[in-house]
Amino acid sequence: MKQSVTLKGTKDGFVLTLDESVAFETVLSDLDQLLEKLHSENKEQKEVQKGISLEVKTGMRLFSEDEKAKITEKISSKSQFQLKKISAEVLTYQQATEWHESNSLQMEIQTIRSGQVLQAPGDILLIGKIHPGGTIRASGSIFILGELLGLAHAGFDGDNEAIVVADFQTDAQIRIAESVQIIENKAKNQAGTDEKQFAYINDLHILDFEGLDKLRTIRPKMGKVTGGLF
C-alpha cells in the first residue's frame, strides 16, 4: 500500500511530502510510522545527528493551524529534525488578497493635507491635491492627477522600477525607493506651459525626470502593470 508521506534528502536537509488526496488522520498515522522507523534506525547508529533541517510540503492542500500544530508536535517529539516550515502550493485567502492588492491599481479621490498620510500596497492613482506636509506612499508607482506640494514616496519597499507622475510644484519632495529629490524651482517649457513629467530612477541609479512621452520607452512594462494608463 502506498504511503501518504515521502521523505527525500536535499543539499539543505530533508523534504517531507504529504499526499494531498489522503485523509489527515491517515497522514498522521503514516507519519508516525515513518518517524518510528527512523528512530529505530538511528538507535543502531553510534552517533545521531540532531537539528537536521526539514521542510514539510502539503501540495494543493491547506492545513488548519490545529493540523499544523499536530504535525509540528509529532515531528519535534519523535525525531531529530528541526522543522523549518510547512508550505503549500496554494494561497490562503489573506495571501491571495494581499497579492491582489499589491498587483492592482488603487484609486483614491481626496485631498491630502498637512499631517495626513495615504498609503497603498501596490500602485495608486490619486485624483486630488497633496498639500505641503501631506504624504502619499506606495510600494509600487504613484500617479497623481493634481498638484504635488508635499511628499510622494513610490517603491517604498525598495522597488527601483517605480515611478511618480504628478504636477510637481516647488518644494515638493519625491522619493523612489531610497532616492530623494526636492523640487527647488518648478520649470516651464519654452511654450510657457507646465511640462508634464514623471520621476524615475535612471540607469545611473539617480532620481531623474522625463516628459510623459518618454514613459513607454523608459518603462515599457508600465502600461501592462497599470492596466494601460499610458
Secondary structure by P-SEA (a helix, b strand, c coil): ccccbbbbbcccbbbbbccccccaaaaaaaaaaaaaaaaaaaaaccccccccbbbbbbccccccaaaaaaaaaaaaacccccccccccccccaaaaaaaaaaabbbbbbccccccbbbbbccbbbbcbbbcccbbbbbccbbbbcbbbcbbbbccccccccbbbbccccccbbbbcccccccccbbbbcccccccccccccccccccccccccccccccccccccccccc
